[in-house]
């Protein structure tokens, strides 16, 4: 009986140790710092995307690396964008297979699953730029503007309400103002994520809010409103 108990304890210890090792590999802080320096600089990655967008806007897209690939991925940037079918990041930035790590949700906001996806790209793929991409005529933001300040159980609306609240009553179009502010606030929120903030503070990671114009195809980098 004693021998069986010892064997059981040994097996349980091995299982716990294996889980702890796996958790350290996946989430351990040492991996964040090492991976952050693998990709292009944030400035270079942003310029790559803006150059691609300029080609797309001018109807001179080159559509690079469009063939299937099983090579290791080293995306230049993470793009957190809206699920809107008119806002395909790879096309509007004229990037190919393996160039972008795209996370999409209505209203270009995020929850835990999408946050972990973003953290993975930074930690393990070496990505040093995150672009939060809003767009004109965003249905999710429009719904938030119309419903605010009614209480809601909608995760999507609750994510966007802070932008609506901050721009409420300001000059200009309420929807357009909220679209910009939503991208800015989402970028700010990401910058304070415990896993990302040290890299933002050190300059190893840049998080940029931007807006896509459906009519012209142009992407404009945004800044925080005063």
N, C-alpha and C positions, 0 to 999 in steps of 0.2 A: 504493500500500500504506500509506504514512504517513498519507494522508488518511483511509483507512478505519479505521486504528487510532485516530486522533483522534476520529473520529465515534463509534466504539464506546465510547471512554472517556467522551465527552460524554454519551452515552445512559445509561451505567452510573451516572455521577455524578447525572444527573437522577433516576434511579430511587431511588438511595440518599437523595438530598435529599428526595424526596417521602415516602419512608417515615419519615424523621426528623421531618419536619413533622407527619405524621399521628400519630406516636407522641407528639409534644409536645402536640398538641391533646387526644388521648385520655387520656394518662397524666401530662402535665406538672404539676408541683406548683402553678403559678400558678392553674390551673383549680380546684383543690380549695378554696382560700380564697374565691374569688369565688362559687362555687356554694353554699357552705355557708350563706350568709346569705339565700338566696332564699325559703325556706319559712318556715312558722310556727316559733316557738321550740319547743324540746324540751318545755318545761313545758306550753305550749298544746296541742301535739300529743298529749302523754300524757293530758291532761285530756279532749281530744276523744275519745280511744279509751276511756277509763274511763267517760265519760258514755254513750257508745254501748253499752258493755257493760252498764251499769246498766239501760238501756232493754231490752236483749236479755234480761237476767236477769229483769226484771219483766214479760216478755211484752208490752212496749210498743214494740217495734222500729219505727222509721219507714221503714226500707229506702230511704234517700235515694239519689238519682242512680243509679237502677237501669237506666236506658235506655242503649243503645249510645252511645258518644261517640268522635269522632275529634279532639277538642280536645287540645292539648298537655297532658301529664301533669305534675302537681305534687303527688305523694303526700305526705301529712302525716307518714308514718312508714314505715320498713322493718320488716317483721315476719318474723323467722326462726322458723319454726314446724315442728312435726312434720308428716309426711305423713299422719298418722292421719285417716281420713275423717270422724271426729267433731269435728275441730278446724278448721273453716273460718274463717280470720281475718276476712274481710269480713262474715260473718254474725254471729259472736260479738262483734264490735266495732260492729256496726250501721253499717257504712260502705258507700259506694257505689263506682261505677266511677271509677277515678282517685284514690281516697283512700289506698290502701295499695299499697306495693311489696312483694309477698309472695315470700319464698324458702322453699321447703319441702324437708325431708329427714327421713328416719327418725331420731328422737331429737333433732330440732332442733339438729343439729351441721352443720358445713360443711367443704368442701374448697375447692380453688383456684377452680373454676368458680363456686361459690356466693359465695365471697368477692369475686370480681370483679364479680358481680351487685350485691352490697351496696355495694361501692365506687362503682359506676356511679351508683346512686341518690343517694349522698351527693355525689359530684363533679358530676354533671350535672343532677340533678333538684332539688337544693336541700334534700334531706331532712335534718333535724337530730335525728331520733330513730330509734333502732333498738331494737326490742323482741324479746328472745329468749324465746319462749313455749314452756314445757314444759307437760305435762298429766298428769292422773291416768292410771293404768293403761297407761303408755307401754310398748309391747311391746319397743321397742329397748332401753330402759333395763333392763327386766326381763331381757332376754337377757344384757345386760352383767353384771348382778348375779349371774345364775346361772353364767355362764362364768368370771367373775373368780376367780383370777388366771391362768387358763390362757392360754398364748401363742396368738395368733390372727392370721390374715392379714386379718381383716375390718376395713376402714377404719372402719365404723360402730362396732364394739365398741371398737376402739382409741381412738376419739374420746371414748367414754363412760367408759372404764376409770378415768381420773383422778378422776371424780366418785365412782365406786364405791370407789376406794382411799381417798379422803379421808373418806368417811362410814362405812367398814367398821368394825364393832364399836361404833358410837355408839348411844345409846339411841334407841328409836323403831323404826318400820318401815323396814327396809333399802331397800326399793324407793322409798318416799315420800321418804326422805332423799336418795337418789341422784338422783331426779327434780329436786328443788330444786337440789341442788348442781350438777347437769349444766347447768341454765340459768344459774346464777351463774358457773360456770367458763367457759362458752362466751362469756358477755358480757365477762368479764375478758380472755379470749383475744382477742376482737375489739378491745377497747380498746387492745391493744398492737400491733395491726397497723400497720406503718409508714405506711400511707396514712391511717389513721384516728386514730392516737394524737395527732398535733399538734392535731387538732380537738377531741378529748376533753379534752386538757390546757388548751386555750384556752377551753373552755366552749361552743364552737360546735356540739358534738355530744354527745348523751347516749345511753348504751347501758344499757338496763334489762332485767334478768331478771324473768320473771313466770311464773305458773302458772295453767292453766285447769282448773277443776273440772267434770268431765263431768256430774256429777249436778245441780249447781245452775246451771251456766252462768257462774259468777263467775270473773273474772280477778283474781288477787292479785299485787301487785308484791312481789318478793322482795329481800332484802338478803343480803350475804355473811355466812356463818355465822362465829361467833368461832372 
